[in-house]
Amino acid sequence: MRVDGADKKDRLKASEYIAKANGAFVDKKELKGAIDGKIEFGFCDSNVVDN
């Protein structure tokens, strides 16, 4: 990337590979659909006893 005699496109591609290796790009994923079940969230404490 820092070689003075290299083509501009080669330097740009090298900088892109360096950024990918460092995790600069994030893949975005989207999920669509319906959930037929019930989702419950709660906290469990072993010191609390359910009656």
N, C-alpha and C positions, 0 to 999 in steps of 0.2 A: 504494500500500500504506500510505502514511503520512498519507493525507488523513483528517482527523478526521471529516468529515461523511459518509464513504463507508460503505456497508453492510458488515457483518461478512463476508458471503459474498464480496463483491467484493475485500475486503482479503486474504482467505484465498486466493482464486484468483490474485491478483497475486503473493502470496508464493510460490505453487506455480510460476508461470511464471518467476520470478526464480531459484528453485532449479533448475529444469530447464535454464535458460540457463547456469547455473554448473556443470552436470554433477553435481548432487547425487544424481540417481537413476541406478541402473545396471540395465540390462536383463540378466536372467539367461537363458542359453540352455543347453539340455542336449541332447546328441547320444547316441542309442542305436543300437546295431547291432554287427555282427560284422566283424572284419577278417580276410580270408582270406590276406593276405600277411604277409611277415616284415618287421619294422621293425628297422633297425640304426642305431645311433648311433656316431659316431666322430669323431676329431679329425684334421685334415689338417695336416701340417707339411711344407712344401716342402723342408726341409733333410734329411728322412729319406727314404731310398731303400728301397723294397720289394725283397727278393731272391727 
